[in-house]
């Protein structure tokens, strides 16, 4: 499939190629529109200015991908808009950004950075669905020179926007890999979980892992005490098909896990509270990370499996002043408008507002399961006693906590009232999710006609 003539031109000051390429993967071969900007060297891609010609070529490639229903992959190594060319370079970059936004929610867009991504082009990383960065790459809007000039603080390129720094503090890269070769392989793997366009279903993976396989190890991972920690990624791995879990943004907001996986060969998105980080509480970065991932899954027809174990939102004046209300609402908004099949499993704690935002029945999930020891309440027994029994004796307080736990901290009250569909044996979790996915395979929702919602930010 040839691209339009403009995409086959080369800029005199910017090495760039654009082609339809075939990527092999677990789920079969896949055609993608593949663009490379920058000159390849022994140490990676050499950064080049983004000229108006280069922008027009990438813009045309994006338009081709959208019209033909093909994923768009852009390999970028750019030092920013071409200073020498002037306003034409900025105009070209603006049209390119608009073309990428036009692809959003229609075809998957993946940006690979193997070198610099500086100034305006760096913002394209925030527009793309997925970003793969090599360890030697970096990105920022304002570079070290500008930072020192305006703030008086000297900072290195790696300290300001190295791939490791961005992965840890910003969540810009979805995945960080060692080399360009590894990045190419990762792109193929990421696309294995996704349809080529919104008009298709995700490809079914071949698997020898039976859907009715019991997974007793999932429940055995959870400590007997409600405050004990464990790695929820191991629970997800026990439930999913063998070796199918691929975590995204693993270094950022570690108190929530977002991962792609398959169950019975069906690609799904997994959102899970992580008890080994901040006890699995939700803060601003975790809310942003989970909300963006839920929206991404919903855009490309990926069912969402939510694993819940959280005592609530992380308290603190700093978080409140930075907008915990607005950012927590992002997660509410993402789940409430998602139309793909949604399955929630409450592993242990689900308290307060976090119970609602982690895809509760109120948010519209299709199936909600709980493990027998799950605790669903406004808050834990100790917290309730601290508020309601402030003037009680220690004996009275202990009696209150015991009564509170017995009457309220169990999943059966919620099940009786229809807030939970079933209390299940943890060993049957994979089987129950697989059965629910089979039942929901043909789920379709008719949405109210509107331009778009007013998403909190």
C-alpha positions as CSV (number, residue, x, y, z in Angstrom):
1,X,0.0,0.0,0.0
2,X,1.8,3.2,-1.1
3,X,1.6,6.4,0.8
4,X,0.5,9.6,-0.9
5,X,3.3,11.2,-2.9
6,X,4.2,13.9,-0.3
7,X,5.1,11.1,2.1
8,X,7.7,9.8,-0.2
9,X,9.7,13.0,-0.4
10,X,12.8,13.6,1.6
11,X,13.6,16.9,3.3
12,X,17.0,18.3,2.4
13,X,17.8,18.9,6.1
14,X,15.9,16.1,7.8
15,X,16.5,12.4,7.0
16,X,13.0,10.9,7.0
17,X,11.3,7.9,5.6
18,X,7.7,6.7,5.6
19,X,6.3,3.4,4.5
20,X,3.7,0.7,5.2
21,X,5.6,-2.0,7.0
22,X,4.5,-5.5,8.2
23,X,5.3,-6.5,11.7
24,X,5.2,-10.1,12.9
25,X,3.7,-10.9,16.3
26,X,2.1,-13.5,18.5
27,X,-1.3,-12.7,17.1
28,X,-0.2,-12.7,13.5
29,X,1.3,-10.3,11.0
30,X,0.2,-6.7,11.2
31,X,0.5,-3.8,8.7
32,X,1.5,-0.5,10.2
33,X,2.4,3.0,8.9
34,X,6.0,3.4,9.9
35,X,7.8,6.7,9.9
36,X,11.5,7.4,10.9
37,X,12.7,10.9,11.6
38,X,16.5,11.3,12.3
39,X,19.7,9.7,11.1
40,X,20.7,6.4,12.5
41,X,24.1,6.2,14.1
42,X,26.1,3.5,16.0
43,X,24.8,5.0,19.3
44,X,21.2,5.5,18.2
45,X,19.2,8.0,16.2
46,X,20.8,11.4,15.5
47,X,18.5,14.3,16.4
48,X,17.6,16.6,13.5
49,X,15.5,19.7,13.4
50,X,11.8,19.3,12.5
51,X,11.4,21.1,9.3
52,X,8.1,21.9,7.6
53,X,8.8,19.2,5.0
54,X,9.4,16.6,7.6
55,X,6.3,17.6,9.5
56,X,4.2,17.4,6.3
57,X,5.5,13.9,5.7
58,X,4.6,12.7,9.1
59,X,1.3,14.5,8.9
60,X,0.5,12.8,5.6
61,X,1.5,9.4,7.1
62,X,-0.8,10.0,10.1
63,X,-3.7,10.9,7.7
64,X,-3.0,7.7,5.7
65,X,-3.0,5.6,8.8
66,X,-6.3,7.1,9.9
67,X,-8.0,6.7,6.6
68,X,-6.7,3.2,5.9
69,X,-7.3,2.0,9.5
70,X,-3.7,1.1,10.3
71,X,-1.6,1.7,13.4
72,X,0.8,4.6,13.2
73,X,4.4,4.2,14.5
74,X,6.7,7.3,14.5
75,X,10.4,6.9,15.3
76,X,11.5,10.3,16.5
77,X,14.9,11.9,17.1
78,X,14.3,15.6,16.9
79,X,16.0,18.7,18.3
80,X,12.9,20.7,17.9
81,X,11.3,22.9,15.2
82,X,13.9,24.1,12.7
83,X,15.2,27.5,13.9
84,X,16.6,28.5,10.5
85,X,13.3,27.9,8.7
86,X,11.4,30.0,11.2
87,X,7.6,30.3,11.3
88,X,7.1,27.7,8.6
89,X,8.6,25.0,10.8
90,X,6.2,26.0,13.6
91,X,3.2,25.9,11.3
92,X,4.3,22.5,10.0
93,X,4.6,21.2,13.6
94,X,1.2,22.5,14.4
95,X,-0.4,20.6,11.5
96,X,1.4,17.5,12.5
97,X,0.1,17.7,16.0
98,X,-3.4,18.2,14.7
99,X,-3.0,15.1,12.5
100,X,-1.9,13.0,15.5
101,X,-4.9,14.2,17.5
102,X,-7.2,13.3,14.6
103,X,-5.9,9.7,14.9
104,X,-6.7,9.6,18.6
105,X,-9.3,6.9,19.4
106,X,-9.4,5.8,15.7
107,X,-6.0,4.0,15.2
108,X,-3.3,3.2,17.8
109,X,-0.4,5.7,17.7
110,X,3.0,4.7,19.0
111,X,6.0,7.0,19.3
112,X,9.5,5.6,19.6
113,X,12.2,7.9,20.9
114,X,15.8,6.9,20.3
115,X,17.6,10.2,20.7
116,X,16.3,13.7,21.6
117,X,12.6,14.8,21.6
118,X,13.0,18.4,22.4
119,X,10.7,21.5,22.5
120,X,7.4,21.3,20.6
121,X,8.0,17.8,19.3
122,X,8.3,16.6,22.9
123,X,4.6,17.5,23.4
124,X,3.7,14.9,20.8
125,X,4.8,12.2,23.3
126,X,1.8,13.3,25.4
127,X,-0.6,13.0,22.5
128,X,0.5,9.4,21.5
129,X,-1.3,6.4,22.9
130,X,2.0,4.6,23.7
131,X,5.6,5.9,24.0
132,X,8.6,3.6,23.8
133,X,11.9,5.3,24.9
134,X,15.4,3.8,24.7
135,X,17.6,4.3,27.8
136,X,19.8,6.8,26.0
137,X,17.0,9.0,24.8
138,X,15.6,12.1,26.5
139,X,12.8,14.6,26.1
140,X,11.8,18.0,27.5
141,X,10.0,21.2,26.5
142,X,12.7,23.6,27.7
143,X,16.3,22.4,27.7
144,X,19.1,22.9,30.2
145,X,20.1,26.3,28.7
146,X,16.7,27.8,29.1
147,X,16.2,26.3,32.6
148,X,19.5,27.8,33.8
149,X,18.8,31.1,32.2
150,X,15.4,31.5,33.8
151,X,16.0,29.8,37.1
152,X,19.7,30.0,37.7
153,X,19.8,26.3,38.3
154,X,22.3,24.2,36.2
155,X,20.9,20.9,35.2
156,X,22.2,18.1,32.8
157,X,20.2,16.7,29.9
158,X,19.7,13.3,31.7
159,X,18.7,14.9,35.0
160,X,16.2,17.1,33.2
161,X,14.6,14.7,30.8
162,X,16.4,11.4,30.6
163,X,14.3,8.4,29.9
164,X,14.7,7.0,33.4
165,X,13.8,10.4,34.9
166,X,10.7,10.7,32.8
167,X,9.7,7.1,33.5
168,X,10.0,7.7,37.3
169,X,8.5,11.1,37.7
170,X,6.2,11.9,34.8
171,X,4.9,8.7,33.3
172,X,5.6,9.9,29.7
173,X,7.2,6.6,28.5
174,X,4.9,3.6,28.5
175,X,8.0,1.4,28.3
176,X,11.8,2.0,28.5
177,X,14.0,-0.4,26.7
178,X,17.8,-0.8,26.2
179,X,18.1,-0.3,22.5
180,X,16.4,0.6,19.2
181,X,16.2,-3.1,18.3
182,X,14.4,-3.8,21.6
183,X,12.1,-0.9,21.0
184,X,11.1,-2.3,17.6
185,X,10.3,-5.6,19.2
186,X,8.3,-3.9,21.9
187,X,6.2,-2.0,19.4
188,X,5.3,-5.3,17.8
189,X,4.4,-6.8,21.1
190,X,2.3,-3.8,22.2
191,X,0.3,-3.9,18.9
192,X,-0.4,-7.6,19.5
193,X,-2.8,-6.6,22.2
194,X,-4.6,-3.9,20.1
195,X,-6.9,-3.8,17.0
196,X,-5.6,-2.0,13.9
197,X,-8.4,0.5,14.3
198,X,-11.5,1.3,16.5
199,X,-13.6,-0.6,14.0
200,X,-12.0,-3.9,14.8
201,X,-11.8,-6.2,17.9
202,X,-8.4,-7.0,19.4
203,X,-6.9,-10.1,17.9
204,X,-7.4,-13.4,19.7
205,X,-4.1,-14.9,20.9
206,X,-3.4,-18.6,20.5
207,X,-3.0,-20.2,24.0
208,X,-2.7,-23.5,25.6
209,X,-3.7,-22.1,29.0
210,X,-7.3,-23.5,29.7
211,X,-9.8,-20.8,30.7
212,X,-11.1,-23.0,33.6
213,X,-7.6,-23.4,35.1
214,X,-7.8,-22.9,38.9
215,X,-5.4,-20.4,40.4
216,X,-5.2,-21.1,44.2
217,X,-1.9,-19.2,44.3
218,X,-3.7,-15.9,43.7
219,X,-5.5,-16.1,47.0
220,X,-2.5,-17.5,48.8
221,X,-0.5,-14.4,48.0
222,X,-2.8,-12.2,50.2
223,X,-1.6,-12.0,53.8
224,X,-4.1,-13.0,56.6
225,X,-3.9,-9.5,58.1
226,X,-5.7,-6.6,56.4
227,X,-2.6,-4.5,56.6
228,X,-0.1,-7.0,55.2
229,X,1.5,-6.2,51.9
230,X,1.9,-8.3,48.7
231,X,2.7,-7.8,45.1
232,X,-0.6,-7.6,43.1
233,X,1.4,-8.2,39.9
234,X,1.7,-11.8,41.0
235,X,-2.0,-12.0,41.4
236,X,-2.5,-10.6,37.9
237,X,0.0,-13.1,36.5
238,X,-1.8,-16.0,38.2
239,X,-5.1,-15.0,36.7
240,X,-3.9,-14.1,33.2
241,X,-2.7,-16.5,30.5
242,X,0.9,-17.6,31.1
243,X,3.5,-15.0,30.2
244,X,1.0,-12.6,28.8
245,X,1.2,-9.7,31.3
246,X,3.0,-6.6,30.0
247,X,3.1,-3.8,32.5
248,X,2.9,-0.2,31.3
249,X,4.4,2.9,33.1
250,X,5.8,0.5,35.8
251,X,8.1,3.1,37.3
252,X,5.6,5.9,37.7
253,X,2.8,5.9,40.3
254,X,3.7,2.4,41.5
255,X,0.7,2.3,43.9
256,X,-1.5,1.4,40.9
257,X,-0.6,-1.2,38.3
258,X,-1.7,-0.8,34.7
259,X,-0.9,-3.7,32.4
260,X,-1.9,-5.4,29.2
261,X,-2.6,-9.2,29.3
262,X,-4.7,-12.0,27.8
263,X,-7.2,-14.3,29.4
264,X,-8.3,-17.2,27.4
265,X,-6.5,-15.6,24.5
266,X,-8.5,-12.4,24.7
267,X,-6.5,-9.2,25.2
268,X,-7.6,-7.2,28.3
269,X,-6.4,-4.2,30.3
270,X,-5.7,-4.7,34.0
271,X,-5.9,-2.0,36.6
272,X,-4.9,-3.0,40.1
273,X,-4.1,-1.3,43.4
274,X,-0.6,-2.2,44.5
275,X,-0.4,-2.8,48.3
276,X,3.5,-2.8,48.4
277,X,3.5,0.9,47.4
278,X,1.7,3.4,49.6
279,X,-0.5,0.6,50.8
280,X,-2.4,0.7,47.5
281,X,-3.9,4.2,48.2
282,X,-4.9,6.5,45.4
283,X,-3.0,9.7,45.0
284,X,-2.9,12.2,42.1
285,X,-0.4,10.4,39.9
286,X,-2.1,7.0,40.5
287,X,-5.5,8.6,39.5
288,X,-4.0,10.1,36.4
289,X,-2.2,6.9,35.4
290,X,-5.3,4.7,35.9
291,X,-7.7,7.1,34.2
292,X,-5.5,7.5,31.1
293,X,-5.2,3.7,30.9
294,X,-8.9,3.1,31.3
295,X,-9.7,5.6,28.5
296,X,-7.0,4.0,26.3
297,X,-8.6,0.5,26.8
298,X,-12.1,1.9,26.1
299,X,-10.9,3.6,22.9
300,X,-9.6,0.4,21.4
301,X,-12.1,-2.2,22.6
302,X,-10.0,-3.8,25.3
303,X,-12.1,-5.3,28.2
304,X,-11.0,-3.9,31.6
305,X,-10.3,-6.1,34.6
306,X,-10.0,-4.2,37.8
307,X,-8.3,-5.7,40.9
308,X,-9.2,-3.8,44.0
309,X,-7.4,-3.6,47.3
310,X,-7.2,-0.1,48.6
311,X,-7.9,1.7,51.9
312,X,-8.9,4.9,50.1
313,X,-7.3,8.1,48.9
314,X,-4.0,9.1,50.3
315,X,-4.5,11.9,52.8
316,X,-2.5,15.1,52.9
317,X,-2.7,18.9,52.6
318,X,-0.2,18.9,49.7
319,X,-2.3,16.5,47.7
320,X,-5.5,18.5,48.4
321,X,-3.9,21.8,47.4
322,X,-2.5,20.2,44.2
323,X,-6.0,19.2,43.1
324,X,-6.9,15.7,44.5
325,X,-10.5,16.5,43.8
326,X,-10.0,17.2,40.1
327,X,-7.6,14.4,39.5
328,X,-9.5,11.8,41.5
329,X,-12.5,12.8,39.4
330,X,-10.5,11.9,36.3
331,X,-10.7,8.2,37.3
332,X,-14.5,8.5,38.1
333,X,-15.0,10.1,34.6
334,X,-12.9,7.4,32.8
335,X,-14.7,4.4,34.3
336,X,-18.2,6.0,34.2
337,X,-18.0,6.6,30.4
338,X,-16.2,3.3,29.4
339,X,-18.4,1.1,27.3
340,X,-16.1,-2.0,26.9
341,X,-16.8,-5.1,29.1
342,X,-15.7,-4.3,32.6
343,X,-15.1,-6.9,35.4
344,X,-14.2,-5.9,38.9
345,X,-12.7,-8.3,41.5
346,X,-12.4,-7.0,45.1
347,X,-9.4,-8.9,46.5
348,X,-9.3,-7.4,50.1
349,X,-10.0,-3.8,51.1
350,X,-12.4,-1.4,49.3
351,X,-13.1,1.6,51.4
352,X,-14.7,5.0,51.0
353,X,-14.5,7.0,47.8
354,X,-11.9,4.6,46.4
355,X,-14.6,1.9,46.5
356,X,-16.6,3.9,44.1
357,X,-13.9,5.0,41.7
358,X,-12.3,1.6,41.3
359,X,-15.0,0.5,39.0
360,X,-17.8,-0.3,41.4
361,X,-21.2,-1.4,40.3
362,X,-22.3,2.2,40.6
363,X,-19.8,3.2,37.9
364,X,-21.4,0.6,35.6
365,X,-19.3,-2.5,35.7
366,X,-20.7,-5.6,34.1
367,X,-19.6,-8.1,36.6
368,X,-18.3,-7.6,40.2
369,X,-16.8,-10.4,42.3
370,X,-15.3,-10.4,45.8
371,X,-13.1,-12.8,47.6
372,X,-14.6,-14.2,50.9
373,X,-12.4,-12.0,53.2
374,X,-13.1,-8.8,51.2
375,X,-13.9,-5.7,53.3
376,X,-16.3,-3.2,51.8
377,X,-17.2,-0.2,53.9
378,X,-16.9,3.6,54.3
379,X,-13.7,2.9,56.3
380,X,-12.0,0.3,58.4
381,X,-12.9,-0.6,62.0
382,X,-10.0,1.3,63.5
383,X,-10.8,4.4,61.6
384,X,-14.5,4.2,62.4
385,X,-13.7,3.8,66.1
386,X,-11.3,6.8,66.1
387,X,-14.2,9.0,64.8
388,X,-17.2,7.5,66.6
389,X,-15.6,6.3,69.8
390,X,-13.3,9.1,70.7
391,X,-14.3,9.3,74.3
392,X,-14.9,5.6,74.9
393,X,-12.7,3.4,77.1
394,X,-10.3,1.0,75.5
395,X,-12.6,-1.9,76.3
396,X,-15.6,-0.1,74.7
397,X,-13.5,0.8,71.7
398,X,-12.3,-2.8,71.2
399,X,-15.9,-4.1,71.5
400,X,-17.0,-1.5,68.9
401,X,-14.3,-2.5,66.5
402,X,-15.1,-6.2,66.8
403,X,-18.9,-5.6,66.3
404,X,-18.2,-3.2,63.3
405,X,-15.9,-5.8,61.6
406,X,-18.4,-8.6,62.1
407,X,-21.4,-6.7,60.9
408,X,-20.0,-4.5,58.1
409,X,-16.5,-5.6,57.0
410,X,-17.5,-8.5,54.8
411,X,-18.7,-8.9,51.2
412,X,-22.0,-10.6,52.0
413,X,-23.9,-7.5,52.9
414,X,-22.9,-5.9,49.6
415,X,-23.9,-9.2,47.8
416,X,-27.3,-9.2,49.4
417,X,-28.0,-5.7,48.1
418,X,-26.7,-6.4,44.6
419,X,-23.5,-4.4,44.8
420,X,-21.5,-7.6,44.2
421,X,-22.6,-10.3,41.8
422,X,-20.9,-13.2,43.6
423,X,-18.5,-14.0,46.4
424,X,-16.1,-16.4,44.8
425,X,-13.3,-18.8,45.8
426,X,-10.0,-17.0,44.8
427,X,-8.9,-20.2,43.0
428,X,-11.9,-19.8,40.6
429,X,-11.1,-16.1,39.7
430,X,-9.6,-16.9,36.3
431,X,-12.5,-19.2,35.4
432,X,-15.1,-16.6,36.5
433,X,-13.4,-13.8,34.6
434,X,-13.0,-15.9,31.4
435,X,-16.6,-16.9,31.6
436,X,-17.7,-13.3,32.0
437,X,-15.5,-12.2,29.1
438,X,-17.2,-14.9,26.9
439,X,-20.6,-13.7,28.0
440,X,-19.8,-10.1,27.3
441,X,-18.0,-10.6,24.0
442,X,-20.9,-9.2,22.1
443,X,-21.6,-6.3,24.5
444,X,-22.6,-3.1,22.8
445,X,-23.9,0.1,24.3
446,X,-25.9,2.8,22.6
447,X,-24.6,6.2,23.8
448,X,-26.4,9.4,23.9
449,X,-25.4,11.6,21.0
450,X,-23.2,14.5,22.1
451,X,-20.0,16.2,20.9
452,X,-17.9,15.0,23.9
453,X,-17.9,15.1,27.6
454,X,-16.1,17.8,29.6
455,X,-13.4,15.7,31.2
456,X,-11.8,16.9,34.5
457,X,-8.1,17.5,34.3
